[in-house]
Amino acid sequence: MAEFKCKDIGMKCGFEVKGASSKDEVMQIAQVHARVTHNITTITPDLAQKVSSAIRG
């Protein structure tokens, strides 16, 4: 199971993904969250790397 928390990359946000089946699934969920909640329309390579590094599991 893979999981991710926004706060792990320095965001002041309580968003968490828990129980995802893969790192790819977490990345997809996090991308939707970033767009909807944080108004981030483009995931830069740097941001993708930060999220990827913060995923546990």
NULUMPA-159901 format. One record per residue: residue number from 1; x, y, z of N, C-alpha, C in turn. Coordinates in pm, 1 decimal. Example, Ala and Ser with C-alpha at 12.3 -4.5 7.8 and 13.67 -1.06 7.14 Angstrom:
+-----+----------+----------+----------+----------+----------+----------+----------+----------+----------+
!   n !      n.u !      n.v !      n.w !     ca.u !     ca.v !     ca.w !      c.u !      c.v !      c.w !
+-----+----------+----------+----------+----------+----------+----------+----------+----------+----------+
!   1 !   1319.0 !   -569.0 !    780.0 !   1230.0 !   -450.0 !    780.0 !   1320.0 !   -330.0 !    780.0 !
!   2 !   1285.0 !   -225.0 !    708.0 !   1367.0 !   -106.0 !    714.0 !   1290.0 !      3.0 !    787.0 !
+-----+----------+----------+----------+----------+----------+----------+----------+----------+----------+
//
This chain:
+-----+----------+----------+----------+----------+----------+----------+----------+----------+----------+
!   n !      n.u !      n.v !      n.w !     ca.u !     ca.v !     ca.w !      c.u !      c.v !      c.w !
+-----+----------+----------+----------+----------+----------+----------+----------+----------+----------+
!   1 !     83.6 !   -118.2 !      0.0 !      0.0 !      0.0 !      0.0 !     88.3 !    124.8 !      0.0 !
!   2 !     54.2 !    218.6 !    -84.0 !    129.0 !    342.7 !    -94.8 !     48.9 !    456.0 !    -31.9 !
!   3 !    121.3 !    553.9 !     24.0 !     53.3 !    668.6 !     82.9 !    135.9 !    795.6 !     66.5 !
!   4 !     65.9 !    909.0 !     75.3 !    127.4 !   1039.5 !     56.3 !     51.7 !   1141.5 !    139.9 !
!   5 !    124.9 !   1240.2 !    194.1 !     65.0 !   1351.9 !    267.8 !    121.2 !   1481.8 !    211.4 !
!   6 !     34.5 !   1576.9 !    183.8 !     78.9 !   1707.4 !    133.2 !    180.2 !   1772.0 !    227.8 !
!   7 !    157.0 !   1758.1 !    357.7 !    246.5 !   1823.1 !    453.1 !    389.6 !   1770.1 !    443.0 !
!   8 !    407.6 !   1651.3 !    388.2 !    541.9 !   1595.2 !    374.0 !    625.7 !   1666.9 !    268.3 !
!   9 !    559.8 !   1748.8 !    185.2 !    636.5 !   1827.6 !     87.9 !    625.4 !   1976.9 !    119.3 !
!  10 !    588.0 !   2007.6 !    244.2 !    588.2 !   2145.9 !    290.6 !    459.7 !   2223.4 !    269.2 !
!  11 !    353.5 !   2157.2 !    228.0 !    226.0 !   2225.6 !    208.1 !    151.1 !   2232.7 !    341.2 !
!  12 !     80.7 !   2341.7 !    363.7 !     -4.3 !   2354.1 !    481.5 !   -141.2 !   2300.0 !    443.9 !
!  13 !   -148.1 !   2168.5 !    440.8 !   -267.2 !   2100.1 !    389.9 !   -277.6 !   1964.4 !    458.7 !
!  14 !   -396.8 !   1926.9 !    496.2 !   -417.9 !   1799.6 !    564.4 !   -448.3 !   1682.7 !    471.9 !
!  15 !   -433.8 !   1702.8 !    340.6 !   -465.2 !   1598.3 !    244.1 !   -372.9 !   1478.1 !    260.1 !
!  16 !   -432.5 !   1358.6 !    256.0 !   -357.5 !   1233.2 !    263.2 !   -417.4 !   1132.4 !    165.9 !
!  17 !   -330.9 !   1055.3 !    104.3 !   -372.5 !    939.2 !     26.0 !   -324.4 !    818.6 !    104.7 !
!  18 !   -415.4 !    729.9 !    140.4 !   -378.4 !    608.6 !    213.5 !   -438.7 !    488.3 !    143.9 !
!  19 !   -363.0 !    380.9 !    139.2 !   -415.4 !    256.3 !     86.6 !   -417.5 !    245.4 !    -64.1 !
!  20 !   -348.1 !    334.4 !   -132.4 !   -342.0 !    323.5 !   -278.4 !   -262.5 !    199.3 !   -315.3 !
!  21 !   -293.7 !    142.5 !   -429.8 !   -231.0 !     16.2 !   -467.2 !    -91.6 !     32.9 !   -525.2 !
!  22 !    -58.2 !    154.2 !   -573.8 !     72.9 !    173.9 !   -634.7 !    115.6 !    320.1 !   -626.0 !
!  23 !    243.1 !    343.0 !   -650.8 !    297.1 !    478.9 !   -654.7 !    230.9 !    558.2 !   -767.2 !
!  24 !    206.0 !    492.6 !   -880.6 !    140.2 !    559.4 !   -993.7 !     -0.7 !    606.2 !   -956.6 !
!  25 !    -72.7 !    522.4 !   -881.8 !   -207.3 !    560.0 !   -838.8 !   -201.4 !    681.4 !   -746.6 !
!  26 !   -105.8 !    683.1 !   -654.1 !    -89.6 !    798.3 !   -564.4 !    -59.5 !    924.0 !   -645.6 !
!  27 !     29.1 !    913.1 !   -743.7 !     64.2 !   1029.1 !   -826.0 !    -58.9 !   1083.7 !   -899.5 !
!  28 !   -142.9 !    996.3 !   -951.1 !   -264.7 !   1040.1 !  -1020.6 !   -359.6 !   1111.1 !   -925.2 !
!  29 !   -379.8 !   1055.1 !   -807.5 !   -469.5 !   1114.9 !   -707.8 !   -413.7 !   1248.9 !   -662.0 !
!  30 !   -283.9 !   1254.2 !   -636.5 !   -219.8 !   1378.6 !   -591.9 !   -229.4 !   1486.6 !   -699.3 !
!  31 !   -218.2 !   1448.1 !   -824.7 !   -228.5 !   1545.1 !   -934.1 !   -367.7 !   1607.2 !   -939.2 !
!  32 !   -470.4 !   1527.4 !   -923.7 !   -607.3 !   1579.5 !   -920.7 !   -624.3 !   1671.8 !   -800.3 !
!  33 !   -574.4 !   1631.1 !   -684.7 !   -582.8 !   1713.6 !   -563.9 !   -512.6 !   1847.3 !   -585.3 !
!  34 !   -393.6 !   1844.0 !   -643.4 !   -317.2 !   1967.3 !   -667.3 !   -395.8 !   2063.8 !   -756.3 !
!  35 !   -460.0 !   2010.4 !   -859.0 !   -536.6 !   2094.5 !   -951.3 !   -660.7 !   2152.4 !   -883.4 !
!  36 !   -735.7 !   2068.5 !   -814.8 !   -863.0 !   2110.3 !   -756.9 !   -844.2 !   2197.8 !   -632.3 !
!  37 !   -755.8 !   2158.1 !   -543.3 !   -742.2 !   2225.5 !   -414.9 !   -640.1 !   2339.1 !   -416.0 !
!  38 !   -527.4 !   2315.9 !   -482.3 !   -418.4 !   2413.5 !   -478.9 !   -407.2 !   2496.4 !   -606.9 !
!  39 !   -498.0 !   2472.2 !   -702.6 !   -499.7 !   2543.6 !   -830.1 !   -366.6 !   2531.9 !   -905.0 !
!  40 !   -303.0 !   2416.6 !   -893.2 !   -178.5 !   2388.2 !   -964.9 !   -218.5 !   2314.3 !  -1092.7 !
!  41 !   -208.7 !   2383.7 !  -1205.1 !   -255.0 !   2325.2 !  -1331.0 !   -145.6 !   2248.8 !  -1404.6 !
!  42 !    -19.2 !   2279.5 !  -1374.6 !     91.9 !   2210.5 !  -1439.2 !    182.8 !   2152.2 !  -1332.0 !
!  43 !    203.8 !   2023.3 !  -1338.5 !    294.4 !   1957.3 !  -1244.9 !    434.8 !   1962.5 !  -1305.6 !
!  44 !    519.0 !   2043.5 !  -1245.1 !    656.2 !   2056.2 !  -1294.6 !    735.2 !   1930.4 !  -1260.1 !
!  45 !    843.7 !   1905.3 !  -1331.0 !    928.1 !   1790.3 !  -1294.8 !    977.1 !   1796.5 !  -1150.4 !
!  46 !   1007.7 !   1917.5 !  -1101.1 !   1053.3 !   1933.4 !   -963.4 !    944.2 !   1893.0 !   -864.1 !
!  47 !    821.8 !   1938.6 !   -887.2 !    710.5 !   1903.4 !   -798.3 !    682.0 !   1753.9 !   -805.4 !
!  48 !    684.9 !   1696.9 !   -924.9 !    662.1 !   1553.5 !   -940.2 !    766.4 !   1474.3 !   -862.8 !
!  49 !    890.8 !   1520.4 !   -865.6 !    998.3 !   1451.8 !   -792.4 !    976.6 !   1462.2 !   -641.8 !
!  50 !    933.8 !   1580.1 !   -594.0 !    907.2 !   1597.7 !   -450.6 !    796.9 !   1502.8 !   -404.1 !
!  51 !    689.6 !   1497.4 !   -482.2 !    576.9 !   1408.8 !   -447.0 !    623.3 !   1263.2 !   -451.7 !
!  52 !    691.7 !   1226.2 !   -557.4 !    738.4 !   1088.9 !   -572.0 !    828.4 !   1047.5 !   -455.5 !
!  53 !    915.1 !   1137.4 !   -414.2 !   1006.4 !   1107.5 !   -303.3 !    934.7 !   1095.6 !   -169.2 !
!  54 !    820.3 !   1162.4 !   -157.1 !    745.4 !   1161.8 !    -30.7 !    648.3 !   1044.6 !    -19.0 !
!  55 !    628.3 !    971.4 !   -127.1 !    536.0 !    856.6 !   -123.7 !    600.2 !    742.8 !    -46.4 !
!  56 !    525.3 !    690.8 !     48.4 !    573.4 !    576.2 !    128.6 !    500.2 !    451.6 !     85.0 !
!  57 !    571.2 !    341.4 !     94.4 !    506.4 !    214.0 !     65.9 !    539.0 !    154.2 !    -66.4 !
+-----+----------+----------+----------+----------+----------+----------+----------+----------+----------+
//
